Amino acid sequence: MPAILCSCGKRLSLGRIPCEIEWKIISDTKLIEMPEQIEMEQLYEAMSPMFKCPHCARLWVYWNGFQNAPQEYIKAADKKLEETKPLNKIEHRDTLNLQERVSAGVSAA
């Protein structure tokens, strides 16, 4: 069963259907560009999978599909704690949280 190792050390199982830790996200502009009548499969394919760790609430987003490493998002309060610990070696790590990205006007994609 596919899984990722969260920075908190917990293993996140991604293979269950439905997956209780998986969320699907789509940009507002991408959603508006979709036809009014759309098959569920088309909508599903347009969305990016996101996983929320049930232990530490980190978000892992596969912006560019499962063939690429996910980006990690962490709550601002937890980020200060993370700065005092050595970082795990995770490719494409992005610890800037979502609220900071929105406040800074930085695109998440």
C-alpha positions, -999 to 999 in steps of 0.1 A, spaced: 0 0 0 15 34 -9 26 56 20 47 86 28 67 93 60 56 125 76 83 147 92 68 139 126 79 103 120 44 88 114 37 68 83 7 80 63 -11 53 44 -24 66 10 -39 35 -5 -73 32 12 -104 41 -8 -119 62 5 -89 77 22 -98 95 54 -67 117 53 -69 127 16 -84 159 4 -88 171 -32 -81 207 -40 -85 229 -71 -79 265 -78 -108 288 -83 -97 298 -117 -93 262 -128 -127 254 -115 -143 283 -133 -127 272 -166 -144 238 -163 -176 233 -183 -209 235 -163 -217 199 -171 -187 178 -162 -181 141 -155 -169 135 -119 -139 117 -133 -128 148 -152 -132 170 -121 -113 144 -100 -84 144 -125 -82 182 -124 -77 183 -86 -45 180 -67 -43 154 -39 -35 167 -4 -30 146 27 -33 158 63 -13 140 89 -37 130 117 -8 132 143 7 167 136 -17 183 111 10 188 84 -4 190 49 13 172 20 2 184 -14 11 167 -47 8 198 -69 24 180 -99 10 145 -95 23 115 -76 53 112 -99 68 142 -82 76 148 -45 49 165 -24 53 199 -8 49 200 30 30 227 48 31 233 85 12 255 109 30 288 118 30 279 155 47 246 147 71 262 123 89 280 152 94 246 169 107 231 136 134 258 133 151 245 164 152 209 150 173 196 121 152 192 90 146 158 75 160 153 40 128 155 19 131 166 -17 110 197 -26 104 205 11 83 236 15 76 246 51 60 279 44 25 276 56 -6 283 36 -16 314 55 18 330 50 16 322 13 -18 339 10 -6 369 31 25 373 9 6 369 -23 27 339 -33 12 314 -57 9 279 -42 15 262 -76 
